[in-house]
Amino acid sequence: PGVHWNAMQKMDRFTALPVPITGLGIFAPVNAKKFPTDDIAVRRAIQYAVDKKGVVQLAEAGAIPPSLTPLQPSMTAYDKSLEAMYPYDPAKAEATLKDGGWTKKDGFWEKDGKRLTLTITAISTSTSYPLLAQAMQNYLQKIGMEVNVQQLASPAWLAANIKGDMSLTPLHYIADEADAHSGWFNAGQYFNWSHYSNPKLDALFKQGREETDAAKRLPIYHEIQKLLMDEAVMLPIRQNIDLVMTSKKLTGVTYSGGGFEYLGAASLAD
């Protein structure tokens, strides 16, 4: 946990070793099929309403950088130009809802007589995800969205996400290939918990898989990420970094892109 990481860095006995994990980072798929997040105005408002830095501060004592795009910075298809697409802007979030036909009544947004109520599911056995969900809840409620956090054991959490009984859920996905998004946003995939279907996106995934020229694949995956951000079906939250502490007596430990330890060259001083 970030709070322990920060405290232990002040001790002389330990070496701080942040280990970046390749993939999609910590993110939340947003349900594009169920009210109210079936409305793109709501999905985009969520993007503006959540202060990523604030969420990391609340959940991880600010120890980990926020995520601002669909891929981790270490990935070859990372598109830095997307970082500024959804700045933290509560006023913009409210304006987006108004433009989408939502009105505020008694402090909460509603449309056609139905209140904007979100459900965030989180794995109860995790130390991080419930805290992330509660931090997100805090920011969303500030602009007048009603938000319920459901902490569920893994089987119930999986069932709710597969069925679509949630608005969004924080999670992570480790990968070393930009095509990793296809498992989450390609129609019919097991992990398509956003329940999003877009023939244009499916065609781009197919094009990316079939293109053998790396230079030509890059703009395809940039276009995929731009589309995911435009449609706001994925809320980036924070980078996926293991906060590792080792004794200063231990040297030579290395890590792979997925965060797996290699101890072959390690040694422990007396």
C-alpha positions in Angstrom: 0.0 0.0 0.0 1.1 3.5 -0.8 1.0 4.8 2.7 3.4 2.0 3.8 5.6 2.6 0.8 6.0 6.3 1.6 6.8 5.5 5.3 9.3 2.8 4.5 11.2 5.0 2.1 12.3 7.1 5.1 13.9 4.1 6.7 17.6 3.4 6.1 17.1 -0.4 5.9 15.2 -0.5 2.6 15.7 0.1 -1.1 12.5 1.4 -2.9 12.0 -0.4 -6.2 8.9 0.7 -8.2 8.2 -2.0 -10.8 6.1 -0.8 -13.8 3.7 -3.4 -15.1 3.0 -3.4 -18.9 -0.6 -3.4 -20.1 -3.7 -1.4 -19.6 -2.9 -0.2 -16.1 -5.6 0.2 -13.5 -8.8 1.2 -15.3 -12.6 0.8 -15.2 -14.6 -0.4 -18.1 -17.8 1.7 -18.3 -21.1 -0.1 -19.1 -22.3 1.3 -22.4 -25.5 -0.8 -22.5 -27.2 -0.1 -19.2 -28.8 3.2 -18.0 -27.4 5.7 -17.2 -24.0 5.0 -18.7 -25.6 3.9 -22.0 -25.7 7.7 -22.6 -22.4 9.0 -24.0 -22.9 12.3 -22.2 -22.8 10.5 -18.8 -19.7 8.5 -19.8 -17.9 11.6 -20.9 -19.0 13.5 -17.8 -17.5 10.7 -15.6 -14.2 11.2 -17.4 -14.1 14.9 -16.5 -15.5 14.5 -13.0 -12.9 12.0 -11.6 -9.7 13.7 -10.5 -7.1 10.9 -11.2 -4.4 12.5 -9.0 -7.0 12.9 -6.2 -8.1 9.3 -6.5 -4.5 8.1 -6.2 -3.9 10.4 -3.2 -7.0 9.1 -1.4 -6.4 5.4 -2.3 -2.6 5.1 -2.5 -1.3 8.1 -0.6 -0.2 9.6 -3.9 2.5 7.0 -4.3 1.6 6.0 -7.9 1.2 8.2 -11.0 -2.3 8.4 -12.5 -3.2 6.9 -15.8 -4.5 9.3 -18.5 -4.7 7.1 -21.6 -5.8 3.5 -22.4 -2.2 2.1 -22.4 0.7 2.2 -19.9 3.6 4.6 -20.9 6.0 1.7 -21.3 3.9 0.2 -24.2 5.1 0.8 -27.7 1.7 2.1 -28.9 1.3 4.6 -26.0 -0.2 7.8 -27.4 0.9 10.8 -25.3 -1.4 13.1 -27.3 -4.4 11.6 -25.5 -3.1 12.6 -22.0 -4.9 16.0 -22.2 -8.2 14.7 -23.6 -10.1 14.6 -20.3 -8.6 16.9 -17.7 -10.2 17.1 -14.3 -12.9 19.7 -14.9 -16.1 19.4 -12.8 -17.6 22.4 -14.6 -17.0 20.7 -17.9 -18.6 17.5 -16.5 -21.8 19.4 -15.5 -21.9 21.2 -18.9 -21.6 17.9 -20.7 -24.6 16.6 -18.8 -26.6 19.7 -19.5 -25.8 19.5 -23.2 -26.9 15.9 -23.1 -30.4 16.8 -21.8 -29.8 16.2 -18.1 -31.2 18.5 -15.5 -30.3 19.0 -11.8 -33.0 18.6 -9.3 -32.5 18.6 -5.5 -28.8 18.3 -6.1 -29.0 15.2 -8.3 -29.0 14.8 -12.1 -32.1 13.3 -13.8 -33.4 12.8 -17.3 -36.9 11.7 -18.4 -37.8 11.4 -14.7 -35.0 8.9 -13.9 -32.1 9.8 -11.6 -28.5 9.4 -12.6 -27.5 6.6 -10.3 -24.2 4.7 -10.8 -23.1 1.4 -9.3 -19.4 0.8 -8.9 -18.5 -2.8 -8.1 -15.2 -3.7 -6.4 -13.5 -6.9 -5.3 -14.0 -7.0 -1.5 -10.9 -9.1 -0.9 -8.6 -6.6 -2.5 -6.9 -3.9 -0.4 -6.8 -1.4 -3.3 -10.0 -1.7 -5.4 -12.5 -0.8 -2.7 -10.5 2.3 -1.9 -10.3 3.3 -5.5 -14.1 2.8 -5.9 -14.8 4.9 -2.8 -12.4 7.7 -4.0 -14.2 7.7 -7.4 -17.5 7.8 -5.7 -16.4 10.9 -3.8 -15.6 12.8 -6.9 -18.7 11.7 -8.8 -21.0 12.6 -6.0 -19.4 16.1 -5.8 -21.0 17.0 -9.2 -24.4 15.5 -8.3 -24.2 11.9 -9.4 -25.7 9.3 -7.0 -23.2 6.6 -6.6 -23.4 3.2 -4.8 -20.3 1.1 -4.2 -20.8 -2.6 -4.0 -17.9 -4.7 -2.5 -18.3 -8.2 -3.7 -16.4 -11.5 -3.3 -14.7 -12.6 -6.6 -17.5 -14.9 -7.8 -20.3 -12.4 -7.3 -18.1 -9.6 -8.7 -17.4 -11.6 -11.9 -21.1 -12.5 -12.2 -22.2 -8.9 -11.9 -19.7 -7.7 -14.5 -20.6 -10.4 -17.0 -24.3 -9.7 -16.6 -23.8 -6.0 -16.7 -25.2 -5.3 -13.2 -22.8 -2.4 -12.7 -21.9 1.0 -14.2 -18.1 0.6 -13.9 -15.6 -1.4 -12.0 -11.9 -0.8 -11.2 -9.5 -3.6 -12.2 -6.2 -4.2 -14.0 -5.0 -6.1 -17.0 -1.4 -7.1 -17.7 -0.2 -7.4 -21.4 2.7 -6.7 -23.6 0.8 -6.2 -26.9 -1.3 -3.2 -27.9 -4.0 -5.6 -29.2 -4.8 -6.3 -25.5 -7.8 -3.9 -25.8 -9.5 -6.3 -28.2 -10.3 -8.7 -25.3 -12.1 -5.9 -23.5 -13.8 -4.0 -26.2 -14.3 -6.4 -29.2 -17.9 -7.5 -29.4 -18.6 -11.0 -28.0 -15.4 -11.2 -25.9 -15.6 -12.7 -22.3 -14.0 -9.5 -20.8 -16.3 -7.1 -22.7 -17.7 -5.9 -19.4 -18.4 -2.5 -21.0 -20.9 -4.4 -23.1 -19.8 -2.1 -26.0 -20.2 -3.0 -29.6 -18.8 -1.0 -32.5 -18.2 -2.5 -36.0 -15.6 0.2 -36.7 -13.6 -0.7 -33.6 -13.9 -4.5 -34.4 -12.6 -3.8 -38.0 -9.6 -1.8 -36.6 -8.7 -4.7 -34.2 -8.8 -7.1 -37.2 -6.7 -4.7 -39.3 -4.2 -4.4 -36.5 -3.9 -8.1 -36.0 -3.4 -8.7 -39.8 -0.8 -5.9 -40.4 2.7 -7.3 -40.2 4.5 -4.0 -40.6 5.1 -2.5 -37.1 5.3 1.0 -38.4 1.9 0.6 -40.1 0.3 -1.0 -37.0 1.2 1.9 -34.8 -1.4 4.4 -36.2 -4.0 1.7 -36.2 -3.6 1.2 -32.4 -3.5 5.0 -31.9 -6.8 5.2 -33.7 -8.2 2.5 -31.5 -7.2 4.3 -28.4 -8.6 7.6 -29.6 -11.9 5.9 -30.4 -12.1 4.3 -26.9 -11.5 7.7 -25.4 -14.0 9.4 -27.7 -16.7 6.8 -26.7 -15.6 7.0 -23.0 -16.0 3.3 -22.5 -12.8 3.1 -20.5 -11.9 5.2 -17.5 -8.1 5.2 -17.0 -7.3 5.5 -13.2 -3.7 4.9 -12.3 -0.6 3.2 -13.6 0.0 -0.4 -12.6 3.2 -0.3 -10.5 4.2 -2.8 -7.9 5.6 -0.9 -4.9 8.5 -3.2 -3.9 10.7 -2.8 -0.9 13.9 -4.8 -0.5 16.5 -5.0 2.2 19.6 -2.9 1.3 21.5 -6.1 1.8 19.8 -7.6 -1.2 21.1 -6.7 -4.7 20.7 -8.0 -8.2 17.0 -8.6 -8.3 15.4 -7.8 -11.7 11.9 -7.8 -13.1 10.2 -8.6 -16.4 7.6 -6.3 -18.0 4.9 -8.2 -16.3 6.4 -7.6 -12.9 7.8 -11.1 -12.4 10.9 -11.4 -10.2 14.2 -12.9 -11.5 16.5 -13.9 -8.7 19.3 -15.6 -10.7 21.7 -12.7 -10.2 20.6 -11.8 -6.7 22.9 -11.9 -3.7 22.5 -11.2 -0.1 25.3 -9.4 1.9 26.1 -10.5 5.4 
